[in-house]
């Protein structure tokens, strides 16, 4: 018998296997995926009269009835209009520039957004005013509000139960908007804190400290509700007014500041220190305890600004042992005890280590 008779069946069997590599290794087979790859490469090398089967395209999932993307709010106006111009970093995936956002809002560059936040601020002020002036306590008012929400949902569920099932607070566009606004407000507050209240620049620390103290003294003549209204109105009017009359205001301020600064520089360091420390000492005696601590802080910040680099270096060398002692005896034991307690009792929402079962 000729050997070619035996080669033909073997060749047909090889082509069948190579044409169907999925049968060589089934989905339940424990063999690795490398065998499938080798079978595909062999089929390509020897050739195959049958094309590869076209894989089935999975069907797109149906839209969820709970979250409808078409009903979600989108503040990225596209294309921009004259009333709502495009903002920096407003595309999806880019980090929002909060400085540009605040500037555009307070200067009324984006009239729609500025009007929205201005009106929302006034409505929030009315709510705060009603809370502070109402004879009902805050806790009782909160309970009444929740009872009203419960009654409204009960009646709506009685008339339209299917609509009631879809209208959930967790998936509503309003809730997502509030979450994004609160998150953005916290980020802006943290950014402003790191920029102005970080305390690394002595001169900046002194300027911000004096300004906050003066504002705190002036704010005692105003109640909280009136102060909130003045701050809200001032935020949407003073920056815009300064932008309109910037040249005139800068000229007056530069003239007054230049004359005062030139006269101040003529005095000796001791005289300049006395000009600040004597009023502070007087206020330390007359003002309450909180303002006394503030006066001490202002004096320390002013002394840091007034000190020369070699004088401050000498002062740091003197207090460095005290800082090391406090860190060793107070901060290190406290932080170690807190870390051990968090690890032992799982005080954090996400434990760092997996418990042994």
DAFEN-V202649 format. One record per pair of residues at least 24 apart in sequence whose C-alpha atoms are under 10 Angstrom apart, sorted by the first residue. I is the first residue (numbers start at 1). GAP is how many residues later the second one is. Records with the same first field share a line. If there is no record, write none. Layout:
I: GAP / GAP
//
This chain:
14: 28 / 29 / 32
15: 27 / 28 / 31 / 32 / 33 / 34 / 35
16: 27 / 32 / 33 / 34
17: 26
18: 24 / 25 / 26 / 28 / 29 / 30 / 32
19: 24 / 25 / 28 / 29 / 30 / 31 / 32 / 33 / 34
20: 30 / 32 / 33
21: 31
65: 101
66: 99 / 100 / 101 / 102 / 104 / 105 / 106
67: 99 / 100 / 101 / 103 / 104 / 105 / 106
68: 103 / 104 / 105
69: 104
71: 101 / 102
72: 99 / 100 / 101 / 102 / 104 / 105
73: 100 / 101 / 103 / 104
74: 103
75: 38
81: 29
82: 27 / 28 / 29
83: 25 / 26 / 27 / 28 / 29 / 30
84: 24 / 25 / 26 / 27 / 28 / 29 / 30
85: 24 / 25 / 26 / 27
86: 24
96: 88
97: 91
98: 86 / 87 / 89 / 90 / 93
99: 89 / 92 / 93
102: 86
103: 136 / 137
105: 130 / 131
106: 128 / 129 / 130 / 131 / 132 / 133 / 134
107: 128 / 129 / 130 / 131 / 132 / 133 / 134 / 135 / 136
108: 128 / 129 / 131 / 132
109: 131
114: 122
115: 121
117: 115 / 119
118: 114 / 115 / 117 / 118
121: 107 / 108 / 111 / 112
122: 106 / 107 / 110 / 111
124: 104 / 105
125: 100 / 101 / 103 / 104 / 107
126: 99 / 103
128: 96 / 97 / 100
129: 95 / 96 / 97 / 99 / 100
130: 95
131: 94
132: 92 / 93
133: 92
199: 102
201: 100 / 103 / 104
202: 98 / 99 / 100 / 101 / 102 / 103 / 104
203: 98 / 99 / 101 / 102 / 103
204: 97 / 101
205: 93 / 96 / 97 / 100
206: 91 / 92 / 93 / 94 / 95 / 96 / 97 / 98 / 99
207: 91 / 94 / 95
209: 85 / 86 / 88 / 89 / 92
210: 84 / 85 / 87 / 88 / 91
213: 78 / 81 / 82 / 85
216: 75
217: 74
269: 37 / 38
270: 36
272: 34
273: 26 / 29 / 30 / 33
276: 26 / 27
277: 25 / 26
//
